[in-house]
Amino acid sequence: MNSLDNYLICNTTHLPWKEILKGNYTQPLFPFTTAIQKNGFAYLGDTHEPVPDLTQVMFYLQKNVLHYQVVTQEKGKISFAIPDIYGQDELFYLAEAKGQKIPIVKMEWNDVSIPLPHAPASTETKNADVYAASSSKRNLIDQSYTIYTSGQPLPSVAHPISFEDEIDGADITIKVQDYITFSSMEELIREISSSLYYRKKGMSGSVRIKLIPPLVATDDPLYIIDGVPTKDTDFFLSLKPSDVLILKIVKTPGKLSPLGFMGKNGILLVQTKQGNIRKPAEDSMVIEGLNKAVNFSNHNYSGGAYSQKPDFRSTLYWNSSIKTDSGGKATLQFYTSDDIGKMNIGIHGLTKDGQPFSEFKNIEVSLETKRN
């Protein structure tokens, strides 16, 4: 402990200790956590009044297929944490008060956006920019050697989790293209399945799924159209039957019960020819998750496409798991750039007793330098 005190005294004299010890410092706006904290208010879309206290709200993350239920506090206040997600996702939500659906619910978030740094103002000069000239030449050389890499397969992209896989498959699958062309979705529903029926009520229509007892549908089902959930029956009925490929019905209690009131009236999955038919997304429901760590590409030049193509990357090697031997030494091996000039090697680490260290060294890369 004494060594730590001595280290702090000797190496942190630049810090404003008097201000720190007073405790009069500004609290950070963003906590040091990877969880996304959402705070806001739920209100009735038609009257802008807060939803009743203890209203149940079911949130569903569409791409990550995560759903969880929260309860509102006084005046519609709502707060919940979203676990680690990567990339962009979109929230879908439903609300119930005392077991009754709230038709139109809106969310207003109190989130503070993170101010991103702006690019510094640029001015045009008569002097040539060294980096721009080097980058232009590098791109020209890369294009000249594309013959060696054009046949390389693109990296595989992981497919998003399927909602259907999450619920262990649909109960009924209907290939709409196997039937004659229907003039409307209402006619299609009447003709293709006894588990799905349509009713006209005033100027609008309603759709019901015949569920397996003890479940009984009291409202329209949840529609998942090209992977995007909605409760908008009018939007579903506005689809053209000729654009629909497959309808899938989920109606068994074992598959619907884990979804809470989100699935209590059944689920109707729709796959269209375009594959991207949906209502416009609300900006307030778009969630920005974490950025995935990029795997550093340590190229292998012993054979294949990279053995014939010059490498002009500015960052050539990265390894975060190097350990020294009993003598305190470690051996690194990497390829240098094909661009001649000075190259900077930086090493950062921790000793066994937790002391940080760093070292930098420049080496000269020339035409006579070995490449490894």
C-alpha positions as CSV (number, residue, x, y, z in Angstrom):
1,M,0.0,0.0,0.0
2,N,2.9,2.3,0.8
3,S,4.4,1.8,-2.7
4,L,1.0,2.7,-4.2
5,D,0.9,5.9,-2.1
6,N,4.4,6.9,-3.1
7,Y,3.5,6.2,-6.7
8,L,0.4,8.4,-6.5
9,I,2.3,11.2,-4.8
10,C,5.2,11.2,-7.2
11,N,3.4,10.7,-10.5
12,T,0.1,12.5,-10.2
13,T,1.2,16.0,-9.1
14,H,-0.5,17.4,-12.3
15,L,-3.9,16.4,-11.0
16,P,-6.1,19.0,-9.1
17,W,-6.2,17.1,-5.8
18,K,-7.7,20.0,-3.9
19,E,-10.7,20.1,-6.2
20,I,-11.0,16.3,-6.2
21,L,-11.0,16.1,-2.4
22,K,-13.6,18.8,-2.1
23,G,-16.0,16.5,-4.1
24,N,-17.3,19.4,-6.2
25,Y,-16.8,17.7,-9.5
26,T,-19.3,17.1,-12.3
27,Q,-20.9,13.7,-12.3
28,P,-20.4,11.9,-15.6
29,L,-23.4,11.8,-17.9
30,F,-22.7,8.3,-19.0
31,P,-21.9,5.4,-16.6
32,F,-19.0,3.1,-17.2
33,T,-21.1,0.1,-18.3
34,T,-21.9,-1.7,-21.5
35,A,-25.6,-2.0,-20.6
36,I,-27.9,0.5,-22.4
37,Q,-30.2,2.3,-19.8
38,K,-33.5,3.6,-21.2
39,N,-35.5,6.1,-19.1
40,G,-38.6,7.9,-20.2
41,F,-42.4,8.1,-20.2
42,A,-45.2,6.1,-21.7
43,Y,-48.2,8.0,-22.7
44,L,-51.5,7.5,-24.6
45,G,-51.0,8.3,-28.3
46,D,-54.5,9.9,-28.8
47,T,-54.7,12.1,-25.6
48,H,-51.0,12.5,-24.7
49,E,-52.0,11.6,-21.1
50,P,-49.6,9.3,-19.1
51,V,-50.6,5.6,-19.1
52,P,-52.1,4.3,-15.9
53,D,-49.7,3.4,-13.1
54,L,-48.6,-0.2,-13.1
55,T,-49.2,-0.6,-16.8
56,Q,-47.4,-3.6,-18.2
57,V,-45.2,-2.9,-21.2
58,M,-43.6,-5.7,-23.2
59,F,-40.4,-4.7,-25.2
60,Y,-39.0,-6.8,-28.0
61,L,-35.6,-6.4,-29.7
62,Q,-36.3,-7.4,-33.2
63,K,-32.8,-8.5,-34.5
64,N,-31.6,-10.0,-31.2
65,V,-35.0,-11.7,-30.5
66,L,-35.0,-10.5,-26.9
67,H,-38.3,-9.7,-25.1
68,Y,-38.9,-8.7,-21.5
69,Q,-41.7,-7.0,-19.5
70,V,-41.6,-4.0,-17.3
71,V,-44.1,-2.1,-15.2
72,T,-44.6,1.7,-15.4
73,Q,-44.3,3.9,-12.3
74,E,-46.2,7.1,-11.4
75,K,-47.2,9.3,-14.4
76,G,-46.0,6.7,-16.9
77,K,-42.4,6.7,-15.9
78,I,-40.5,3.8,-17.3
79,S,-36.9,2.6,-16.8
80,F,-35.1,-0.6,-17.9
81,A,-31.7,-1.8,-19.0
82,I,-30.9,-3.5,-22.3
83,P,-28.1,-6.1,-22.1
84,D,-25.1,-6.2,-24.4
85,I,-26.2,-6.0,-28.1
86,Y,-24.1,-5.4,-31.1
87,G,-24.9,-3.2,-34.0
88,Q,-28.3,-1.4,-34.6
89,D,-31.6,-2.9,-33.4
90,E,-35.2,-1.7,-33.1
91,L,-37.5,-1.8,-30.2
92,F,-41.1,-3.0,-30.6
93,Y,-43.5,-2.7,-27.7
94,L,-47.0,-3.4,-26.5
95,A,-48.9,-2.2,-23.4
96,E,-51.7,-3.5,-21.2
97,A,-53.4,-2.1,-18.2
98,K,-55.4,-4.4,-15.9
99,G,-55.4,-7.1,-18.7
100,Q,-56.8,-4.7,-21.3
101,K,-54.8,-3.7,-24.4
102,I,-53.9,0.0,-24.7
103,P,-54.3,0.5,-28.5
104,I,-52.0,3.5,-29.1
105,V,-49.0,3.9,-26.8
106,K,-46.1,6.3,-27.4
107,M,-42.7,6.5,-25.7
108,E,-40.7,9.6,-24.9
109,W,-37.1,9.0,-23.8
110,N,-34.9,11.2,-21.6
111,D,-31.7,9.9,-23.2
112,V,-28.9,12.3,-23.5
113,S,-27.1,11.8,-26.8
114,I,-23.3,11.5,-26.8
115,P,-21.8,14.5,-28.6
116,L,-19.5,13.1,-31.3
117,P,-16.4,15.1,-32.2
118,H,-16.5,17.1,-35.4
119,A,-13.9,17.0,-38.0
120,P,-11.6,20.0,-37.8
121,A,-12.1,22.7,-40.4
122,S,-9.9,22.2,-43.4
123,T,-8.3,24.8,-45.6
124,E,-6.8,24.4,-49.1
125,T,-3.2,25.2,-49.5
126,K,-0.7,25.1,-52.4
127,N,1.5,22.6,-50.6
128,A,1.0,18.9,-51.4
129,D,-0.3,16.7,-48.6
130,V,2.1,13.9,-47.9
131,Y,-0.4,11.5,-46.6
132,A,-2.9,12.2,-49.5
133,A,-0.1,11.6,-52.1
134,S,0.9,8.4,-50.4
135,S,-2.7,7.1,-50.1
136,S,-3.4,7.9,-53.8
137,K,-0.3,6.0,-54.9
138,R,-1.2,3.0,-52.6
139,N,-4.7,2.8,-54.0
140,L,-3.4,2.9,-57.5
141,I,-1.0,0.0,-56.8
142,D,-3.8,-2.0,-55.0
143,Q,-6.0,-1.7,-58.1
144,S,-3.2,-3.0,-60.2
145,Y,-2.9,-6.2,-58.2
146,T,-6.6,-7.0,-57.8
147,I,-6.1,-9.9,-60.2
148,Y,-4.5,-11.8,-57.4
149,T,-7.3,-11.3,-54.9
150,S,-10.5,-11.0,-57.0
151,G,-11.2,-14.7,-56.6
152,Q,-11.0,-14.6,-52.8
153,P,-14.4,-15.5,-51.2
154,L,-16.1,-12.7,-49.2
155,P,-16.1,-13.2,-45.4
156,S,-19.3,-14.9,-44.2
157,V,-21.9,-12.8,-42.5
158,A,-23.8,-14.3,-39.6
159,H,-27.5,-14.4,-40.2
160,P,-29.7,-12.7,-37.6
161,I,-31.5,-15.0,-35.1
162,S,-34.8,-16.2,-36.5
163,F,-37.9,-15.6,-34.5
164,E,-39.4,-18.8,-35.8
165,D,-36.3,-20.8,-34.5
166,E,-36.7,-19.1,-31.2
167,I,-40.3,-20.5,-30.7
168,D,-39.3,-23.9,-32.2
169,G,-41.1,-23.5,-35.5
170,A,-44.6,-22.5,-36.6
171,D,-47.7,-24.8,-36.2
172,I,-49.1,-24.2,-39.7
173,T,-47.3,-23.3,-42.9
174,I,-49.2,-22.1,-46.0
175,K,-47.6,-21.5,-49.3
176,V,-49.8,-18.8,-50.8
177,Q,-48.4,-19.4,-54.3
178,D,-49.9,-22.9,-54.4
179,Y,-53.4,-21.3,-54.5
180,I,-55.1,-19.2,-57.1
181,T,-54.5,-15.5,-57.1
182,F,-56.8,-13.8,-54.5
183,S,-58.1,-10.3,-55.0
184,S,-57.5,-9.2,-51.4
185,M,-56.0,-10.4,-48.1
186,E,-59.6,-10.7,-46.7
187,E,-60.4,-13.2,-49.4
188,L,-57.2,-15.1,-48.9
189,I,-57.8,-15.5,-45.2
190,R,-61.3,-16.8,-45.8
191,E,-60.1,-19.5,-48.2
192,I,-56.8,-20.9,-47.1
193,S,-57.1,-22.0,-43.4
194,S,-59.8,-22.9,-40.9
195,S,-57.4,-21.6,-38.1
196,L,-57.5,-18.1,-39.5
197,Y,-60.6,-16.0,-40.0
198,Y,-61.6,-12.4,-40.8
199,R,-64.4,-10.2,-39.5
200,K,-65.6,-6.9,-40.8
201,K,-66.4,-4.4,-38.0
202,G,-67.6,-1.0,-39.1
203,M,-65.1,0.6,-41.4
204,S,-62.3,-1.7,-40.3
205,G,-61.6,-5.4,-40.2
206,S,-60.2,-7.7,-37.6
207,V,-58.3,-11.0,-37.8
208,R,-58.4,-13.9,-35.4
209,I,-56.4,-17.0,-35.0
210,K,-58.2,-20.1,-33.7
211,L,-55.9,-21.0,-30.8
212,I,-55.6,-24.4,-29.1
213,P,-57.4,-24.5,-25.7
214,P,-57.2,-23.3,-23.1
215,L,-56.1,-20.2,-25.1
216,V,-58.8,-18.1,-26.7
217,A,-58.0,-15.1,-28.9
218,T,-59.7,-11.9,-27.8
219,D,-57.8,-9.5,-30.2
220,D,-55.9,-9.5,-33.4
221,P,-52.7,-11.5,-33.5
222,L,-49.1,-10.2,-33.5
223,Y,-48.0,-9.9,-37.2
224,I,-44.3,-10.5,-38.0
225,I,-44.0,-9.3,-41.6
226,D,-40.6,-10.0,-43.1
227,G,-39.1,-10.2,-39.6
228,V,-40.6,-7.0,-38.3
229,P,-43.4,-7.2,-35.7
230,T,-46.5,-5.0,-35.8
231,K,-50.0,-5.0,-34.4
232,D,-51.4,-3.0,-37.3
233,T,-54.1,-5.1,-38.9
234,D,-54.9,-2.5,-41.5
235,F,-51.3,-2.6,-42.7
236,F,-51.4,-6.4,-42.9
237,L,-54.7,-6.3,-44.8
238,S,-53.2,-3.7,-47.2
239,L,-50.7,-6.3,-48.5
240,K,-51.2,-7.6,-52.0
241,P,-51.8,-11.4,-52.0
242,S,-49.6,-11.7,-55.1
243,D,-46.7,-10.3,-53.1
244,V,-47.1,-12.8,-50.3
245,L,-45.1,-16.1,-50.5
246,I,-45.7,-17.8,-47.1
247,L,-48.0,-17.4,-44.2
248,K,-47.2,-19.2,-40.9
249,I,-49.5,-19.6,-37.9
250,V,-48.4,-20.1,-34.3
251,K,-51.2,-21.1,-32.0
252,T,-50.1,-23.7,-29.5
253,P,-49.9,-22.7,-25.8
254,G,-46.4,-24.1,-25.3
255,K,-45.0,-21.7,-27.9
256,L,-47.1,-18.7,-27.1
257,S,-47.0,-18.7,-23.3
258,P,-43.3,-17.8,-22.9
259,L,-43.9,-14.7,-24.9
260,G,-46.3,-13.3,-22.3
261,F,-49.2,-11.0,-23.6
262,M,-47.2,-10.4,-26.7
263,G,-48.3,-13.8,-28.0
264,K,-51.5,-14.4,-26.2
265,N,-53.6,-13.9,-29.3
266,G,-51.4,-16.0,-31.6
267,I,-48.7,-15.0,-34.1
268,L,-49.0,-14.7,-37.8
269,L,-45.7,-14.7,-39.7
270,V,-45.6,-13.3,-43.2
271,Q,-42.9,-13.7,-45.8
272,T,-43.2,-11.5,-48.9
273,K,-41.4,-11.7,-52.3
274,Q,-39.6,-8.4,-51.7
275,G,-38.5,-9.5,-48.2
276,N,-38.5,-6.0,-46.8
277,I,-42.1,-4.8,-46.7
278,R,-42.6,-2.9,-43.4
279,K,-44.0,0.3,-41.8
280,P,-41.4,3.1,-41.5
281,A,-39.3,2.8,-38.4
282,E,-39.6,5.3,-35.5
283,D,-36.3,7.0,-34.8
284,S,-37.0,6.9,-31.1
285,M,-37.2,3.1,-31.2
286,V,-33.8,2.6,-32.9
287,I,-31.2,1.3,-30.5
288,E,-27.5,1.7,-31.1
289,G,-25.6,-1.2,-29.6
290,L,-21.9,-1.9,-29.2
291,N,-19.4,-2.1,-32.0
292,K,-18.0,-5.6,-32.4
293,A,-14.2,-5.8,-31.9
294,V,-12.5,-6.0,-35.3
295,N,-10.2,-9.0,-35.7
296,F,-6.8,-7.7,-36.8
297,S,-5.7,-9.4,-40.0
298,N,-2.2,-10.8,-39.8
299,H,-1.6,-11.7,-43.4
300,N,0.2,-14.8,-44.3
301,Y,2.6,-14.1,-47.2
302,S,4.0,-17.6,-47.5
303,G,1.5,-18.5,-50.3
304,G,-1.8,-17.7,-51.9
305,A,-3.0,-14.3,-53.0
306,Y,-1.2,-12.1,-50.5
307,S,2.2,-13.5,-51.6
308,Q,1.9,-11.6,-54.9
309,K,0.3,-8.4,-53.7
310,P,2.2,-5.5,-52.0
311,D,1.2,-4.5,-48.5
312,F,1.1,-0.8,-47.8
313,R,-0.9,-0.9,-44.6
314,S,0.1,1.6,-41.9
315,T,-0.6,-0.8,-39.0
316,L,0.9,-4.2,-39.6
317,Y,0.8,-6.3,-36.5
318,W,-1.2,-6.5,-33.3
319,N,-1.0,-9.1,-30.5
320,S,-2.6,-8.5,-27.0
321,S,-1.6,-11.8,-25.4
322,I,2.2,-11.8,-25.4
323,K,3.9,-13.3,-22.3
324,T,7.6,-13.3,-21.5
325,D,9.5,-16.3,-20.5
326,S,11.3,-16.9,-17.2
327,G,14.1,-14.7,-18.4
328,G,11.8,-11.8,-19.2
329,K,12.1,-12.2,-22.9
330,A,9.5,-12.7,-25.7
331,T,10.0,-13.3,-29.4
332,L,7.8,-11.6,-32.1
333,Q,7.7,-12.3,-35.8
334,F,5.8,-10.3,-38.3
335,Y,6.0,-9.0,-41.9
336,T,7.0,-5.4,-42.5
337,S,5.5,-3.0,-45.0
338,D,6.5,-3.0,-48.6
339,D,6.8,0.8,-48.3
340,I,10.3,1.8,-47.4
341,G,11.0,4.2,-44.6
342,K,10.8,4.4,-40.8
343,M,8.5,2.0,-38.9
344,N,7.6,2.5,-35.3
345,I,7.2,-0.5,-32.9
346,G,5.3,0.2,-29.7
347,I,5.0,-2.2,-26.7
348,H,2.7,-1.7,-23.8
349,G,2.2,-4.1,-20.8
350,L,2.1,-4.8,-17.1
351,T,4.7,-6.3,-14.9
352,K,3.8,-9.2,-12.6
353,D,3.3,-6.8,-9.7
354,G,0.9,-4.6,-11.8
355,Q,3.3,-1.8,-12.8
356,P,2.6,-0.4,-16.3
357,F,5.4,0.0,-18.8
358,S,5.8,1.0,-22.5
359,E,8.6,1.2,-25.0
360,F,8.9,2.5,-28.5
361,K,11.5,1.8,-31.1
362,N,12.0,2.9,-34.7
363,I,13.4,0.6,-37.4
364,E,14.4,1.4,-40.9
365,V,12.6,-0.5,-43.7
366,S,14.7,-0.6,-46.9
367,L,14.8,-2.8,-50.0
368,E,17.6,-4.9,-48.4
369,T,15.6,-5.5,-45.2
370,K,14.3,-9.0,-44.8
371,R,10.5,-9.1,-45.0
372,N,10.1,-11.2,-41.9
